[in-house]
Amino acid sequence: MPEVPLARVESTVTDGEPGMFFTYKVEYGDEPLVQLSVSRTWARQVAGAGWAVVDGLPVVDVLEWDDHVTPRRPTRVQTALISADYDTRMHGWRAHADTRTCRVAWTGEGTASIVMPWDEPSAA
């Protein structure tokens, strides 16, 4: 896979369902584009609390929290499942993402990991 430039990230606040759009097509030479559609509370409850990225994946919303630990931590999130493929006919490398609802598992040391399988793609 070729070297990928830094991504351009845009975010907007939505009153609807949070989600994410991601695309990268190497043949265009543009940077990857990440468009986050987040809730009004995302900046404070997700990003400000340190949960904007879990297990290397962007989080657009925390759906459930573990309130039995301090500070509380996410147990179910909306994230993006990023995948890449190679089109041998004309396009070359491409990547895209679907917004997915996933459980978060925690180790005794406090490390988070996204649990697969994930729920069906969200309607974002």
N, CA, C and O atoms as CSV, one atom per row, in Angstrom:
chain,resi,resn,atom,element,x,y,z
A,1,MET,N,N,0.850,-1.166,0.000
A,1,MET,CA,C,0.000,0.000,0.000
A,1,MET,C,C,0.902,1.237,0.000
A,1,MET,O,O,1.911,1.266,0.705
A,2,PRO,N,N,0.549,2.246,-0.778
A,2,PRO,CA,C,1.373,3.458,-0.845
A,2,PRO,C,C,1.290,4.274,0.446
A,2,PRO,O,O,0.384,4.086,1.258
A,3,GLU,N,N,2.247,5.177,0.617
A,3,GLU,CA,C,2.206,6.079,1.767
A,3,GLU,C,C,0.965,6.964,1.651
A,3,GLU,O,O,0.661,7.487,0.578
A,4,VAL,N,N,0.266,7.123,2.751
A,4,VAL,CA,C,-0.990,7.887,2.762
A,4,VAL,C,C,-0.749,9.223,3.458
A,4,VAL,O,O,-0.206,9.253,4.563
A,5,PRO,N,N,-1.152,10.348,2.815
A,5,PRO,CA,C,-0.970,11.647,3.460
A,5,PRO,C,C,-1.891,11.804,4.670
A,5,PRO,O,O,-2.834,11.034,4.848
A,6,LEU,N,N,-1.606,12.806,5.493
A,6,LEU,CA,C,-2.465,13.102,6.640
A,6,LEU,C,C,-3.889,13.360,6.161
A,6,LEU,O,O,-4.098,13.933,5.092
A,7,ALA,N,N,-4.847,12.942,6.945
A,7,ALA,CA,C,-6.255,13.087,6.579
A,7,ALA,C,C,-6.773,14.484,6.894
A,7,ALA,O,O,-6.285,15.154,7.805
A,8,ARG,N,N,-7.758,14.906,6.133
A,8,ARG,CA,C,-8.513,16.121,6.433
A,8,ARG,C,C,-9.737,15.683,7.231
A,8,ARG,O,O,-10.489,14.812,6.792
A,9,VAL,N,N,-9.937,16.284,8.403
A,9,VAL,CA,C,-11.056,15.922,9.271
A,9,VAL,C,C,-11.982,17.119,9.385
A,9,VAL,O,O,-11.551,18.220,9.727
A,10,GLU,N,N,-13.245,16.898,9.100
A,10,GLU,CA,C,-14.278,17.926,9.241
A,10,GLU,C,C,-15.320,17.385,10.204
A,10,GLU,O,O,-15.634,16.195,10.180
A,11,SER,N,N,-15.854,18.247,11.046
A,11,SER,CA,C,-16.915,17.786,11.936
A,11,SER,C,C,-18.060,18.780,11.932
A,11,SER,O,O,-17.871,19.991,11.817
A,12,THR,N,N,-19.253,18.223,12.062
A,12,THR,CA,C,-20.460,19.030,12.166
A,12,THR,C,C,-21.301,18.458,13.297
A,12,THR,O,O,-21.207,17.274,13.623
A,13,VAL,N,N,-22.109,19.302,13.881
A,13,VAL,CA,C,-23.028,18.873,14.932
A,13,VAL,C,C,-24.361,18.541,14.285
A,13,VAL,O,O,-24.845,19.274,13.423
A,14,THR,N,N,-24.947,17.434,14.707
A,14,THR,CA,C,-26.227,17.018,14.168
A,14,THR,C,C,-27.239,16.826,15.285
A,14,THR,O,O,-26.880,16.453,16.402
A,15,ASP,N,N,-28.492,17.080,14.983
A,15,ASP,CA,C,-29.564,16.750,15.906
A,15,ASP,C,C,-30.090,15.356,15.597
A,15,ASP,O,O,-30.923,14.822,16.329
A,16,GLY,N,N,-29.597,14.769,14.504
A,16,GLY,CA,C,-29.987,13.416,14.114
A,16,GLY,C,C,-29.018,12.386,14.647
A,16,GLY,O,O,-28.415,12.569,15.704
A,17,GLU,N,N,-28.876,11.313,13.916
A,17,GLU,CA,C,-28.009,10.194,14.295
A,17,GLU,C,C,-26.543,10.518,13.996
A,17,GLU,O,O,-26.218,10.851,12.856
A,18,PRO,N,N,-25.645,10.429,14.992
A,18,PRO,CA,C,-24.219,10.645,14.724
A,18,PRO,C,C,-23.693,9.593,13.745
A,18,PRO,O,O,-24.222,8.484,13.666
A,19,GLY,N,N,-22.666,9.951,13.015
A,19,GLY,CA,C,-22.088,9.014,12.059
A,19,GLY,C,C,-20.787,9.547,11.511
A,19,GLY,O,O,-20.306,10.602,11.924
A,20,MET,N,N,-20.222,8.804,10.575
A,20,MET,CA,C,-18.954,9.181,9.980
A,20,MET,C,C,-18.928,8.783,8.529
A,20,MET,O,O,-19.422,7.719,8.156
A,21,PHE,N,N,-18.346,9.648,7.699
A,21,PHE,CA,C,-18.093,9.346,6.302
A,21,PHE,C,C,-16.581,9.394,6.120
A,21,PHE,O,O,-15.934,10.345,6.557
A,22,PHE,N,N,-16.020,8.389,5.486
A,22,PHE,CA,C,-14.583,8.342,5.254
A,22,PHE,C,C,-14.334,7.805,3.856
A,22,PHE,O,O,-14.945,6.818,3.446
A,23,THR,N,N,-13.439,8.454,3.122
A,23,THR,CA,C,-13.070,7.943,1.813
A,23,THR,C,C,-11.633,8.308,1.493
A,23,THR,O,O,-11.133,9.357,1.899
A,24,TYR,N,N,-10.985,7.426,0.760
A,24,TYR,CA,C,-9.643,7.695,0.259
A,24,TYR,C,C,-9.454,6.904,-1.031
A,24,TYR,O,O,-9.624,5.685,-1.058
A,25,LYS,N,N,-9.105,7.608,-2.083
A,25,LYS,CA,C,-8.846,6.989,-3.381
A,25,LYS,C,C,-7.491,7.483,-3.853
A,25,LYS,O,O,-7.333,8.656,-4.189
A,26,VAL,N,N,-6.521,6.595,-3.879
A,26,VAL,CA,C,-5.143,6.979,-4.157
A,26,VAL,C,C,-4.984,7.622,-5.527
A,26,VAL,O,O,-4.098,8.458,-5.708
A,27,GLU,N,N,-5.816,7.256,-6.497
A,27,GLU,CA,C,-5.627,7.779,-7.857
A,27,GLU,C,C,-5.899,9.275,-7.962
A,27,GLU,O,O,-5.439,9.914,-8.908
A,28,TYR,N,N,-6.637,9.851,-7.011
A,28,TYR,CA,C,-6.916,11.288,-7.056
A,28,TYR,C,C,-5.786,12.124,-6.471
A,28,TYR,O,O,-5.677,13.314,-6.770
A,29,GLY,N,N,-4.949,11.518,-5.644
A,29,GLY,CA,C,-3.844,12.248,-5.047
A,29,GLY,C,C,-4.247,13.163,-3.889
A,29,GLY,O,O,-3.396,13.852,-3.326
A,30,ASP,N,N,-5.515,13.179,-3.531
A,30,ASP,CA,C,-5.992,13.997,-2.418
A,30,ASP,C,C,-5.776,13.267,-1.103
A,30,ASP,O,O,-5.562,12.055,-1.068
A,31,GLU,N,N,-5.837,14.036,-0.022
A,31,GLU,CA,C,-5.724,13.419,1.287
A,31,GLU,C,C,-7.017,12.673,1.622
A,31,GLU,O,O,-8.069,12.983,1.064
A,32,PRO,N,N,-6.949,11.696,2.527
A,32,PRO,CA,C,-8.168,11.038,2.977
A,32,PRO,C,C,-9.103,12.071,3.610
A,32,PRO,O,O,-8.650,13.027,4.239
A,33,LEU,N,N,-10.398,11.869,3.439
A,33,LEU,CA,C,-11.393,12.785,3.977
A,33,LEU,C,C,-12.216,12.077,5.043
A,33,LEU,O,O,-12.819,11.034,4.789
A,34,VAL,N,N,-12.233,12.656,6.238
A,34,VAL,CA,C,-13.041,12.143,7.340
A,34,VAL,C,C,-14.059,13.220,7.693
A,34,VAL,O,O,-13.684,14.339,8.041
A,35,GLN,N,N,-15.337,12.889,7.606
A,35,GLN,CA,C,-16.393,13.816,7.994
A,35,GLN,C,C,-17.158,13.203,9.161
A,35,GLN,O,O,-17.837,12.187,9.008
A,36,LEU,N,N,-17.038,13.832,10.326
A,36,LEU,CA,C,-17.733,13.371,11.519
A,36,LEU,C,C,-19.026,14.161,11.686
A,36,LEU,O,O,-19.039,15.385,11.553
A,37,SER,N,N,-20.086,13.467,11.971
A,37,SER,CA,C,-21.361,14.083,12.313
A,37,SER,C,C,-21.641,13.670,13.749
A,37,SER,O,O,-21.973,12.516,14.020
A,38,VAL,N,N,-21.506,14.625,14.671
A,38,VAL,CA,C,-21.532,14.298,16.095
A,38,VAL,C,C,-22.677,15.010,16.818
A,38,VAL,O,O,-23.229,15.998,16.335
A,39,SER,N,N,-23.016,14.469,18.000
A,39,SER,CA,C,-24.082,15.067,18.801
A,39,SER,C,C,-23.592,16.353,19.451
A,39,SER,O,O,-22.390,16.620,19.490
A,40,ARG,N,N,-24.510,17.133,19.950
A,40,ARG,CA,C,-24.168,18.399,20.608
A,40,ARG,C,C,-23.318,18.188,21.868
A,40,ARG,O,O,-22.601,19.096,22.289
A,41,THR,N,N,-23.393,17.016,22.461
A,41,THR,CA,C,-22.638,16.751,23.683
A,41,THR,C,C,-21.301,16.051,23.413
A,41,THR,O,O,-20.570,15.753,24.358
A,42,TRP,N,N,-20.967,15.782,22.143
A,42,TRP,CA,C,-19.773,15.023,21.804
A,42,TRP,C,C,-18.493,15.683,22.317
A,42,TRP,O,O,-17.643,15.001,22.890
A,43,ALA,N,N,-18.339,16.973,22.128
A,43,ALA,CA,C,-17.095,17.650,22.516
A,43,ALA,C,C,-16.805,17.473,24.005
A,43,ALA,O,O,-15.654,17.271,24.391
A,44,ARG,N,N,-17.823,17.545,24.829
A,44,ARG,CA,C,-17.645,17.440,26.276
A,44,ARG,C,C,-17.625,15.991,26.750
A,44,ARG,O,O,-16.715,15.592,27.477
A,45,GLN,N,N,-18.619,15.201,26.347
A,45,GLN,CA,C,-18.770,13.848,26.885
A,45,GLN,C,C,-17.859,12.808,26.233
A,45,GLN,O,O,-17.500,11.819,26.872
A,46,VAL,N,N,-17.484,13.016,24.988
A,46,VAL,CA,C,-16.669,12.017,24.281
A,46,VAL,C,C,-15.236,12.520,24.110
A,46,VAL,O,O,-14.304,11.925,24.652
A,47,ALA,N,N,-15.053,13.602,23.369
A,47,ALA,CA,C,-13.700,14.106,23.108
A,47,ALA,C,C,-13.038,14.627,24.378
A,47,ALA,O,O,-11.899,14.269,24.678
A,48,GLY,N,N,-13.747,15.472,25.125
A,48,GLY,CA,C,-13.179,16.052,26.335
A,48,GLY,C,C,-12.859,15.020,27.398
A,48,GLY,O,O,-11.948,15.210,28.203
A,49,ALA,N,N,-13.610,13.923,27.402
A,49,ALA,CA,C,-13.370,12.860,28.376
A,49,ALA,C,C,-12.271,11.895,27.926
A,49,ALA,O,O,-11.892,10.991,28.670
A,50,GLY,N,N,-11.758,12.090,26.696
A,50,GLY,CA,C,-10.668,11.248,26.201
A,50,GLY,C,C,-11.102,10.021,25.432
A,50,GLY,O,O,-10.303,9.097,25.274
A,51,TRP,N,N,-12.353,9.966,24.936
A,51,TRP,CA,C,-12.863,8.784,24.250
A,51,TRP,C,C,-13.094,9.022,22.759
A,51,TRP,O,O,-13.856,8.276,22.143
A,52,ALA,N,N,-12.465,10.035,22.155
A,52,ALA,CA,C,-12.644,10.294,20.727
A,52,ALA,C,C,-12.051,9.183,19.868
A,52,ALA,O,O,-12.467,8.987,18.726
A,53,VAL,N,N,-11.077,8.456,20.417
A,53,VAL,CA,C,-10.475,7.304,19.741
A,53,VAL,C,C,-10.410,6.167,20.753
A,53,VAL,O,O,-9.876,6.336,21.849
A,54,VAL,N,N,-10.953,5.014,20.387
A,54,VAL,CA,C,-10.889,3.822,21.228
A,54,VAL,C,C,-10.338,2.690,20.375
A,54,VAL,O,O,-10.867,2.403,19.301
A,55,ASP,N,N,-9.291,2.054,20.845
A,55,ASP,CA,C,-8.679,0.928,20.139
A,55,ASP,C,C,-8.270,1.325,18.714
A,55,ASP,O,O,-8.330,0.511,17.793
A,56,GLY,N,N,-7.857,2.580,18.550
A,56,GLY,CA,C,-7.404,3.075,17.257
A,56,GLY,C,C,-8.513,3.474,16.298
A,56,GLY,O,O,-8.233,3.826,15.153
A,57,LEU,N,N,-9.771,3.428,16.738
A,57,LEU,CA,C,-10.901,3.762,15.874
A,57,LEU,C,C,-11.596,5.033,16.363
A,57,LEU,O,O,-11.738,5.234,17.569
A,58,PRO,N,N,-12.031,5.895,15.435
A,58,PRO,CA,C,-12.718,7.115,15.845
A,58,PRO,C,C,-14.094,6.806,16.428
A,58,PRO,O,O,-14.813,5.944,15.924
A,59,VAL,N,N,-14.449,7.516,17.492
A,59,VAL,CA,C,-15.750,7.326,18.146
A,59,VAL,C,C,-16.617,8.544,17.868
A,59,VAL,O,O,-16.233,9.669,18.189
A,60,VAL,N,N,-17.792,8.324,17.268
A,60,VAL,CA,C,-18.707,9.435,17.014
A,60,VAL,C,C,-19.759,9.580,18.102
A,60,VAL,O,O,-20.406,10.622,18.203
A,61,ASP,N,N,-19.937,8.535,18.925
A,61,ASP,CA,C,-20.868,8.646,20.037
A,61,ASP,C,C,-20.623,7.505,21.025
A,61,ASP,O,O,-20.264,6.397,20.626
A,62,VAL,N,N,-20.817,7.779,22.300
A,62,VAL,CA,C,-20.811,6.742,23.325
A,62,VAL,C,C,-22.263,6.454,23.657
A,62,VAL,O,O,-23.005,7.348,24.065
A,63,LEU,N,N,-22.669,5.196,23.481
A,63,LEU,CA,C,-24.066,4.811,23.661
A,63,LEU,C,C,-24.354,4.268,25.053
A,63,LEU,O,O,-25.468,4.409,25.556
A,64,GLU,N,N,-23.350,3.646,25.681
A,64,GLU,CA,C,-23.514,3.125,27.043
A,64,GLU,C,C,-22.223,3.345,27.814
A,64,GLU,O,O,-21.127,3.294,27.255
A,65,TRP,N,N,-22.375,3.592,29.110
A,65,TRP,CA,C,-21.242,3.853,29.989
A,65,TRP,C,C,-21.211,2.839,31.120
A,65,TRP,O,O,-22.248,2.321,31.534
A,66,ASP,N,N,-20.010,2.561,31.614
A,66,ASP,CA,C,-19.840,1.781,32.838
A,66,ASP,C,C,-19.760,2.785,33.975
A,66,ASP,O,O,-18.722,3.415,34.178
A,67,ASP,N,N,-20.840,2.937,34.711
A,67,ASP,CA,C,-20.902,3.909,35.800
A,67,ASP,C,C,-20.387,3.331,37.117
A,67,ASP,O,O,-20.443,3.998,38.150
A,68,HIS,N,N,-19.884,2.093,37.084
A,68,HIS,CA,C,-19.391,1.439,38.301
A,68,HIS,C,C,-17.903,1.686,38.534
A,68,HIS,O,O,-17.344,1.212,39.524
A,69,VAL,N,N,-17.258,2.423,37.629
A,69,VAL,CA,C,-15.843,2.768,37.794
A,69,VAL,C,C,-15.703,4.284,37.729
A,69,VAL,O,O,-16.537,4.974,37.143
A,70,THR,N,N,-14.640,4.788,38.336
A,70,THR,CA,C,-14.384,6.227,38.300
A,70,THR,C,C,-12.984,6.429,37.741
A,70,THR,O,O,-12.036,5.851,38.273
A,71,PRO,N,N,-12.811,7.236,36.680
A,71,PRO,CA,C,-13.891,7.866,35.939
A,71,PRO,C,C,-14.639,6.836,35.095
A,71,PRO,O,O,-14.093,5.794,34.731
A,72,ARG,N,N,-15.891,7.146,34.794
A,72,ARG,CA,C,-16.691,6.194,34.018
A,72,ARG,C,C,-16.076,6.020,32.640
A,72,ARG,O,O,-15.375,6.901,32.141
A,73,ARG,N,N,-16.348,4.874,32.036
A,73,ARG,CA,C,-15.762,4.580,30.729
A,73,ARG,C,C,-16.810,3.970,29.809
A,73,ARG,O,O,-17.795,3.398,30.276
A,74,PRO,N,N,-16.596,4.092,28.490
A,74,PRO,CA,C,-17.592,3.589,27.541
A,74,PRO,C,C,-17.618,2.061,27.476
A,74,PRO,O,O,-16.581,1.405,27.580
A,75,THR,N,N,-18.825,1.504,27.301
A,75,THR,CA,C,-18.975,0.063,27.116
A,75,THR,C,C,-19.621,-0.269,25.774
A,75,THR,O,O,-19.590,-1.420,25.339
A,76,ARG,N,N,-20.202,0.726,25.120
A,76,ARG,CA,C,-20.816,0.545,23.788
A,76,ARG,C,C,-20.686,1.869,23.058
A,76,ARG,O,O,-21.078,2.913,23.579
A,77,VAL,N,N,-20.130,1.826,21.843
A,77,VAL,CA,C,-19.852,3.052,21.099
A,77,VAL,C,C,-20.295,2.925,19.644
A,77,VAL,O,O,-20.483,1.827,19.120
A,78,GLN,N,N,-20.454,4.085,19.010
A,78,GLN,CA,C,-20.582,4.134,17.561
A,78,GLN,C,C,-19.216,4.521,17.043
A,78,GLN,O,O,-18.664,5.550,17.433
A,79,THR,N,N,-18.674,3.703,16.169
A,79,THR,CA,C,-17.342,3.932,15.638
A,79,THR,C,C,-17.358,3.671,14.140
A,79,THR,O,O,-18.406,3.392,13.558
A,80,ALA,N,N,-16.209,3.762,13.535
A,80,ALA,CA,C,-16.110,3.529,12.097
A,80,ALA,C,C,-15.250,2.307,11.840
A,80,ALA,O,O,-14.123,2.218,12.326
A,81,LEU,N,N,-15.775,1.382,11.087
A,81,LEU,CA,C,-15.019,0.224,10.658
A,81,LEU,C,C,-14.393,0.579,9.313
A,81,LEU,O,O,-15.083,0.680,8.299
A,82,ILE,N,N,-13.079,0.767,9.321
A,82,ILE,CA,C,-12.363,1.200,8.120
A,82,ILE,C,C,-11.817,-0.028,7.402
A,82,ILE,O,O,-11.229,-0.915,8.021
A,83,SER,N,N,-12.019,-0.068,6.084
A,83,SER,CA,C,-11.489,-1.178,5.302
A,83,SER,C,C,-10.833,-0.640,4.038
A,83,SER,O,O,-11.148,0.459,3.581
A,84,ALA,N,N,-9.931,-1.417,3.487
A,84,ALA,CA,C,-9.223,-1.025,2.272
A,84,ALA,C,C,-9.233,-2.193,1.301
A,84,ALA,O,O,-9.343,-3.353,1.700
A,85,ASP,N,N,-9.117,-1.873,0.041
A,85,ASP,CA,C,-9.026,-2.913,-0.975
A,85,ASP,C,C,-8.221,-2.389,-2.155
A,85,ASP,O,O,-7.952,-1.192,-2.255
A,86,TYR,N,N,-7.846,-3.288,-3.034
A,86,TYR,CA,C,-7.053,-2.927,-4.201
A,86,TYR,C,C,-7.810,-3.334,-5.442
A,86,TYR,O,O,-8.123,-4.510,-5.627
A,87,ASP,N,N,-8.109,-2.368,-6.297
A,87,ASP,CA,C,-8.795,-2.599,-7.564
A,87,ASP,C,C,-7.718,-2.764,-8.635
A,87,ASP,O,O,-7.053,-1.794,-9.000
A,88,THR,N,N,-7.544,-3.972,-9.132
A,88,THR,CA,C,-6.480,-4.247,-10.099
A,88,THR,C,C,-6.787,-3.712,-11.487
A,88,THR,O,O,-5.878,-3.600,-12.310
A,89,ARG,N,N,-8.035,-3.378,-11.772
A,89,ARG,CA,C,-8.397,-2.945,-13.119
A,89,ARG,C,C,-8.058,-1.493,-13.404
A,89,ARG,O,O,-7.467,-1.201,-14.444
A,90,MET,N,N,-8.421,-0.547,-12.491
A,90,MET,CA,C,-8.129,0.842,-12.839
A,90,MET,C,C,-7.916,1.776,-11.663
A,90,MET,O,O,-7.257,2.803,-11.829
A,91,HIS,N,N,-8.427,1.479,-10.508
A,91,HIS,CA,C,-8.410,2.471,-9.439
A,91,HIS,C,C,-7.228,2.361,-8.481
A,91,HIS,O,O,-6.809,3.373,-7.918
A,92,GLY,N,N,-6.693,1.201,-8.284
A,92,GLY,CA,C,-5.627,1.041,-7.302
A,92,GLY,C,C,-6.205,0.970,-5.898
A,92,GLY,O,O,-7.307,0.457,-5.701
A,93,TRP,N,N,-5.459,1.487,-4.914
A,93,TRP,CA,C,-5.876,1.398,-3.517
A,93,TRP,C,C,-7.033,2.339,-3.207
A,93,TRP,O,O,-7.062,3.485,-3.656
A,94,ARG,N,N,-7.976,1.834,-2.437
A,94,ARG,CA,C,-9.125,2.611,-1.977
A,94,ARG,C,C,-9.417,2.221,-0.541
A,94,ARG,O,O,-9.132,1.100,-0.118
A,95,ALA,N,N,-9.985,3.148,0.200
A,95,ALA,CA,C,-10.398,2.855,1.574
A,95,ALA,C,C,-11.715,3.567,1.840
A,95,ALA,O,O,-11.993,4.622,1.270
A,96,HIS,N,N,-12.501,2.989,2.696
A,96,HIS,CA,C,-13.793,3.577,3.067
A,96,HIS,C,C,-14.154,3.073,4.455
A,96,HIS,O,O,-13.459,2.226,5.015
A,97,ALA,N,N,-15.241,3.593,5.007
A,97,ALA,CA,C,-15.642,3.187,6.358
A,97,ALA,C,C,-17.155,3.186,6.482
A,97,ALA,O,O,-17.855,3.951,5.819
A,98,ASP,N,N,-17.635,2.318,7.339
A,98,ASP,CA,C,-19.043,2.267,7.718
A,98,ASP,C,C,-19.136,2.591,9.195
A,98,ASP,O,O,-18.283,2.172,9.977
A,99,THR,N,N,-20.168,3.338,9.587
A,99,THR,CA,C,-20.403,3.593,11.005
A,99,THR,C,C,-21.012,2.334,11.612
A,99,THR,O,O,-21.996,1.801,11.100
A,100,ARG,N,N,-20.417,1.863,12.708
A,100,ARG,CA,C,-20.867,0.631,13.343
A,100,ARG,C,C,-21.054,0.842,14.840
A,100,ARG,O,O,-20.390,1.685,15.444
A,101,THR,N,N,-21.950,0.081,15.428
A,101,THR,CA,C,-22.125,0.060,16.873
A,101,THR,C,C,-21.366,-1.142,17.409
A,101,THR,O,O,-21.589,-2.271,16.970
A,102,CYS,N,N,-20.467,-0.899,18.363
A,102,CYS,CA,C,-19.608,-1.958,18.892
A,102,CYS,C,C,-19.563,-1.917,20.415
A,102,CYS,O,O,-19.723,-0.861,21.026
A,103,ARG,N,N,-19.347,-3.058,21.002
A,103,ARG,CA,C,-19.089,-3.149,22.433
A,103,ARG,C,C,-17.619,-2.846,22.680
A,103,ARG,O,O,-16.776,-3.050,21.806
A,104,VAL,N,N,-17.320,-2.357,23.882
A,104,VAL,CA,C,-15.951,-2.088,24.293
A,104,VAL,C,C,-15.625,-3.016,25.454
A,104,VAL,O,O,-16.359,-3.058,26.441
A,105,ALA,N,N,-14.524,-3.763,25.343
A,105,ALA,CA,C,-14.070,-4.644,26.417
A,105,ALA,C,C,-12.886,-3.986,27.108
A,105,ALA,O,O,-12.104,-3.275,26.477
A,106,TRP,N,N,-12.759,-4.225,28.404
A,106,TRP,CA,C,-11.697,-3.618,29.205
A,106,TRP,C,C,-10.864,-4.691,29.873
A,106,TRP,O,O,-11.404,-5.657,30.412
A,107,THR,N,N,-9.540,-4.524,29.841
A,107,THR,CA,C,-8.651,-5.425,30.559
A,107,THR,C,C,-8.547,-4.951,32.004
A,107,THR,O,O,-8.980,-3.846,32.331
A,108,GLY,N,N,-7.982,-5.772,32.853
A,108,GLY,CA,C,-7.766,-5.391,34.241
A,108,GLY,C,C,-6.832,-4.201,34.381
A,108,GLY,O,O,-6.871,-3.491,35.386
A,109,GLU,N,N,-5.981,-3.977,33.363
A,109,GLU,CA,C,-5.054,-2.843,33.373
A,109,GLU,C,C,-5.694,-1.567,32.833
A,109,GLU,O,O,-5.060,-0.512,32.825
A,110,GLY,N,N,-6.952,-1.658,32.379
A,110,GLY,CA,C,-7.647,-0.472,31.879
A,110,GLY,C,C,-7.484,-0.192,30.398
A,110,GLY,O,O,-7.737,0.926,29.949
A,111,THR,N,N,-7.063,-1.196,29.628
A,111,THR,CA,C,-6.925,-1.037,28.179
A,111,THR,C,C,-8.231,-1.410,27.499
A,111,THR,O,O,-8.816,-2.455,27.785
A,112,ALA,N,N,-8.690,-0.539,26.585
A,112,ALA,CA,C,-9.946,-0.766,25.876
A,112,ALA,C,C,-9.695,-1.450,24.541
A,112,ALA,O,O,-8.692,-1.190,23.876
A,113,SER,N,N,-10.618,-2.330,24.154
A,113,SER,CA,C,-10.578,-2.910,22.816
A,113,SER,C,C,-12.001,-3.028,22.282
A,113,SER,O,O,-12.942,-3.316,23.021
A,114,ILE,N,N,-12.131,-2.799,20.982
A,114,ILE,CA,C,-13.425,-2.923,20.310
A,114,ILE,C,C,-13.711,-4.410,20.124
A,114,ILE,O,O,-12.843,-5.164,19.687
A,115,VAL,N,N,-14.933,-4.827,20.458
A,115,VAL,CA,C,-15.332,-6.231,20.372
A,115,VAL,C,C,-15.986,-6.492,19.025
A,115,VAL,O,O,-16.905,-5.782,18.617
A,116,MET,N,N,-15.510,-7.499,18.353
A,116,MET,CA,C,-16.123,-7.954,17.115
A,116,MET,C,C,-16.849,-9.261,17.436
A,116,MET,O,O,-16.377,-9.973,18.323
A,117,PRO,N,N,-17.932,-9.628,16.805
A,117,PRO,CA,C,-18.538,-8.909,15.687
A,117,PRO,C,C,-19.284,-7.671,16.147
A,117,PRO,O,O,-19.666,-7.550,17.311
A,118,TRP,N,N,-19.478,-6.784,15.241
A,118,TRP,CA,C,-20.164,-5.525,15.487
A,118,TRP,C,C,-21.609,-5.649,15.062
A,118,TRP,O,O,-22.003,-6.616,14.410
A,119,ASP,N,N,-22.381,-4.668,15.437
A,119,ASP,CA,C,-23.779,-4.628,15.008
A,119,ASP,C,C,-23.838,-4.246,13.533
A,119,ASP,O,O,-22.818,-3.903,12.936
A,120,GLU,N,N,-25.008,-4.305,12.956
A,120,GLU,CA,C,-25.186,-3.901,11.570
A,120,GLU,C,C,-24.824,-2.431,11.375
A,120,GLU,O,O,-24.831,-1.666,12.339
A,121,PRO,N,N,-24.504,-2.017,10.126
A,121,PRO,CA,C,-24.167,-0.604,9.893
A,121,PRO,C,C,-25.276,0.310,10.391
A,121,PRO,O,O,-26.462,0.016,10.243
A,122,SER,N,N,-24.864,1.428,10.988
A,122,SER,CA,C,-25.826,2.411,11.482
A,122,SER,C,C,-26.383,3.200,10.305
A,122,SER,O,O,-25.740,3.311,9.261
A,123,ALA,N,N,-27.565,3.740,10.478
A,123,ALA,CA,C,-28.187,4.552,9.436
A,123,ALA,C,C,-27.680,5.969,9.582
A,123,ALA,O,O,-28.400,6.840,10.070
A,124,ALA,N,N,-26.458,6.208,9.168
A,124,ALA,CA,C,-25.847,7.542,9.301
A,124,ALA,C,C,-25.602,8.156,7.951
A,124,ALA,O,O,-25.095,9.274,7.865
